[in-house]
């Protein structure tokens, strides 16, 4: 492996102070001479930072084009401190490169000794909006440990994609939004309120430095390193905000740099329109079952009842021994992940594209039903609040029975959640 170490490294831009900033952006780069310029220009236009310098780590791996020259020509930007690391490695892949970039960002933040630093990551073929850093930091300041944004395809490149791919994408997007709303209603998380989304893409992630270290860093996987990292955060009960106001424009090309990545997925769907949907897009009844299980496991864990294995293991198809091991896990997120990995009832069964219209109709019907139930509940609560309190005289002569809330609660079944 031929490597240019972090210190000293090729450096362009602001002087290399230890930590004059709160946030560092980490970008893996490989042969992106045609696109890295637009990426850097977008980062240079960040506003809402209060005059604070933004750090940027560019991890150039196995580049054989003019990427380094483009970076050198564009990196001298006021308010942007840049570190460039270049490595040639025969075993390189997308997950390894992103991990190296984020580790370099983490080390840079740690030079100043502050655990309140934030690592952001995007892709070299993506363009972030001017408020990207500010919105991510605002979400973290509001209590999030990590922030995931949404992605949109470059409109010029998207226009060259087949119409059938767009049609399928619209159906998948519509169903995903419905699943997101169902999750927000049936298994709500205080730190990730509706509206939200379920995207977990390396094109737009932010994470507190301490949360990054606690999760073990980004896994160096050839494919799906971003989703695996988000899963590691959730397994530690990190507060992940899926911020709908953050959208990053990314490439719509079919000749991507990462095998198994978004470009390959789009190309496969162009070649085989019947290829299955994303694993998360499962039939409505399975999605509802999954949400019910998550909600119940969260409540049992919070109440200290997750150790009562006979109450939940049999109906999830889990052996008692495996369930007892799961019950020993320290967080609700780890319990949920282990149950979903082990239960045959929760094994992924992605929809086929022809099933999407029916799934959309069913999900909409369920949401309408939930809306009616919520309206009836609100009307009942409003009616009760308007009912006059009985006077002491009426209670004394027995015209109105006295309320006994404590007795009512005591009469509820012990297993009620």
N, C-alpha and C positions, 0 to 999 in steps of 0.2 A: 504494500500500500504506500503510495507516495502522498505525503501529507504536508500541508503548511500549518503548523500548530497555531493554537488560538493566540498566543503571545510569544513572539511577535507574529502578526499575520498581515496580509495585504490589507491596508486600511485606507478608506476614502471618506471624506466628509469631516465632521466636527472633531476637535481634539478628543483624545481618549481619556476622559476623566473617569474616575472609578464608578460613580453612580449619581450623575446629575439629574436623573429622571426616575420616574416611577415605573414605566412600562417599556418592555422590549418586544419587538416584533421579530419572530423567527420564520425564515422562509427557506425551504429547500429549493435548490435551483439546478436543473440539468438541461443544457442545450436549449436555452430560452432566449437567445439573442433577439428574436423577433417580438417577444412579448414582455420581457423583463422591464423594458423602458416604461411602458404604460403602467406597470405595477408600481415602479418606483415613483413615477410622477403622482400617482394617486396617494401614496404614502406621504409625499412631500406636501400635499395640500391639506393635511389634517388640521382641523380647527377645534376650538373648544378645549385646548389643553392648558390655557392660562399662561402661555409663554414657556412652559416646561419643555425641555428637550425630550425627544422620542428616540429610544435606542432601536437599532435595526441590525440583526444578524442575517447575513446572506451566506448560506452554506452551499457552495458550488461543488457539486460532486460529478466527476467523470465528464466534465464539459469538454467538448471537442470543437465547438463553434466559437463565435465571437462574444459569448456571454460576458466574460471577464472584462473585455474592452468596453462593452456597453455600460456595465456597472461602474467602471472607473470614470467614465465620461459623465455620468449622471448623479453620482453619489455625493458630490459636494453641495449640500443643500442646507441653508440655515435652519436650525431647530431639529436637525436629524443627525444623530451620531451613528456611524456605520462601522460595523466590523464584518470583514469578509474572510471566510475560511474556505480553503480549497483542498479537496481530497480526491484522489483517484483510488478506487477500491473495486476489485473484480467482483466482489460479492454484494455490491451496492444494490439497494432497492428503495422504493418510496418510503416505507416505514422507517428504515434505518436512517435515511437522510433527514426525515422530519425530526426523529429523535435527536440526532446529532445537532440539528439547528436549535431545538428547544433546550437541550442540555447546555449548549453554549450561551443561550439567553439566560438560563437560570444561573449559571456560573457568573455571568457578568453582573446580574442583579446582586448576587451574594457577595461580590467584591465590596459592596457598600455596607454589608451587614444588615440589610433591612429585609424582614420577612413579609412586608406589606407590598412587595413588588408584584407586578402582573406580567405574565408571558402571554403574548398573542401570537397566533400563527395564521398564515394564509398561504396561497399558492403563487408561484411565479407567473402563472398565466391568468391570474385573477386581478380585478380592480376593486379596491375597497372604496366606499363612499367617504366624503370629507369628514363625516362625524363618526366614523367607524370606531376609532380608538376612544373617543369621548363617550359614546353610547355604551361601549363595553365597560369602561371604568365606572360609569354611572350605575350600571346594573350591579357591579361588584360593591360599590359604595352603599348600595341599597340592601346588601346582605348576601349576595350570591357568592359562592366559592368559584364558580365557573360559568361561562356564558357561551351559548351556541347560537349562531345566527342562521339565517336562511341563505340559499344560493339561487341565482337566476342565471340562465345562459346568456352569453353575449348575443344580442339580437341579430347582429349581422351574420354570425355563424349559425345561429338557430334557424335563420331563414333558409339556409341551404339544406337543412335536414328534411327527410321525407315527411309528407303530410300525415301518414299513418302513425309515425312516431310521435308527432305532436298530439294527434287524437288520443293515442294511448296515454300520453303524459297528462293530458287534461283529465281523463277519467281517474288515473291513479292519484293525481293531485286532489281532485274533489273527494275521493274516498278517504285519503289520508287526513284531510281537514276534518271530516266527520269523525274519524277515529280519535283525533286529537280532542275534539269537543266532548266526545263520550268519556274519554279519560279524565278530562277536567271536571266533568260532572260526577262521575262515579268513583274516581280515585283522586280527589283533588289534593294538590300539594301547595301549602301556603306560600312557599318561595317561588312557585312557578305557576301563577294564576292564569286563567284564560283571559285574553287570547294568548296562545302560545303555539308551538309546533313541535315536531319530533326530529328535525334534521340534526345530524351529528356529522359535520363535514370539516375536514382539515382546512378548508378554504376560509373558515371563519370560526375560530375558537379562541377563547380567552380563559385564563385560569390564574388564580392566586398562586404565588410562588410556594407558599406552605402547603396548599392543596396539591400542587403538582408533585412535590417531594413526597407527601404522605401517600399518594397513589402509586408511587414507584416510578414516576415519569411515564413518558409515552412508550408503549410497547413497540419494539422494533420488528413489526410484522410486515411481510411482503405486501399484504392486502388488508385493508380494513383497520389500519392502525388508529385512525381517528375514532371509529366506533368502539374499538377495544379500550381506548383511553377513557372515553366517556363511561363505558361500562365499569371500569375500575374506579372512577370517581363515584358513581352511583352505589357501588358495592360498599363504599365507605360512608354512605349517607351524606355525601357532599351536596350542597345546595346548588343544583344546576338550573340556571334560568335559560329557557328557550325563548329568546327575545325576538318577537315578530317584527320589531322596528329595525332590525339589523339585517340588511341584505347585501350580499357581495356578488358582483358579476363575475362569472367564471367562463372558461372556454367551452365552446360547444363543438370542438373538433372531435373527430373519430380516431385520430392517430395519437392518443395520449402517451405520456411518458411512463405511466404505472400499469404494468400488467394486472388485470382484474379491477382496474379503477373505473371511474365514471365513463371515460371514453370507450373502453372496451365493452362496458354494459350497453351503452347506446348502440355501438356497432353490432353487438350480438342481437339486439332487438330489431335492428334494421334487417339483419339477415334472417332472423327467425321471429316473426311477429307473435308467435304463440308461446314464446319463452315465458316462464313464470314471473309473477310480479315480485317485488321486494318481499322478503320474509315477513315484514311487519304487516303487510296487506293481506291479512287472513280473513276467512269468512266471519261475518258479524257475530255469530253465536260463539265462536272461539275467542274473538276479541272481548266480548262481554264476560265470558268465563275467566279470561286472563285478568281483566280489570277487577272482577269480584274477588279472585284469589289474592291479588296484590293488596286490595283494600283490607281484606280479612287478616292477612299475614301481618300487615303493618299494625293493625289494631292489637292483635294478639301479642306482637313483639313489644309494643308500647306498654301493654298491661302486664307484661312479665308472664304471659301464659303460653309462649311459644314452646316451652318445654313439655307441654301436655300433648305429646306426639299422637296418642290414639285419637285425639279430637280432630286431627287434620290429615295425618299421613294416609290412612286407608282410602279415603275418597279421592285422593290425588294419585293413587296407584304407587305409593312409595313404600318400600320395605321399612320395617321399624328401625333397623340398624342404621340405614342411610338417613332416615328422618331424624334420628337422635343426633347424628353427626351434624346435620344441617342446623338443628336447634341450638347447637353450641356456638354457632357463628355470632360474632359480636354486634352486628348491625342488621337493621331490617333490610337494607339494600342487599347485603350479602345473602341473607336468608331467601329473599325473593329470587335472586339470580340463581341460587343453587336449586331451589324448588323447580323453577322453570326449565333448568337444564336436565333435571332428573325425572320429572313427571311425564309419563306418556300422554297425559291429557293436554299438556301444554307444549308438545313438540311442534315446531314450526310447520305450517301447512299453507304456503302462499297461494293466493288465488291465481287462476289463469285469467288472461285478459278478457275472454268472453263472459266471465262471471262478474266483472266489475259493475255493469249497470244494475244488476239485481242486488248486489251488495250495497250499492249506493242507495237504492230505494229502501232497503231494509233499515240501514243506518239512519236515514232521515225519518222513517216511521218511529224508530225507537226514540230519537231525540224529540219528536213531537209529543210522544207519550210522556217522556220525562218532563217536558215543559208543562203539560197539563197537570201532572202530579204536583209539580212545584207551585203552579198557580192555585190549585186547590188547597195546598198546605198554607200558602200565604194568606188566602182568603179566610181559612179557618183560624189562623193565628190572629188576623186583624179583627175578626168577629169576637174572639175571646178577649182581646185587649179592650174592645169597646163595651164589653159586658160590665155593668156596674158592680162594684164590690158589695156584698151583702152587709147590711147594717148590723150592729151588735144586737139590736132589738129583734131583728128577724132571726138571727142565729139562736137567740135565747129562747124563742118560742117554737123553734124547730121548723120554721117555714122554709129555710134554706139549709141544706146539709153543709157542714163545715168541710173545707178542702183538707185533704190529708196527703200532701205531696210526698212526705217521707215514707208513709205507709205504702203509697203507690209504688215508689221506687223500690222499696224492700220486697214488694211482691213480684218484681220482674224476675224472669229466669236468670240464674247465675251465669249462664253461657251467653247471655244477650250481648251483642256487640253494636 
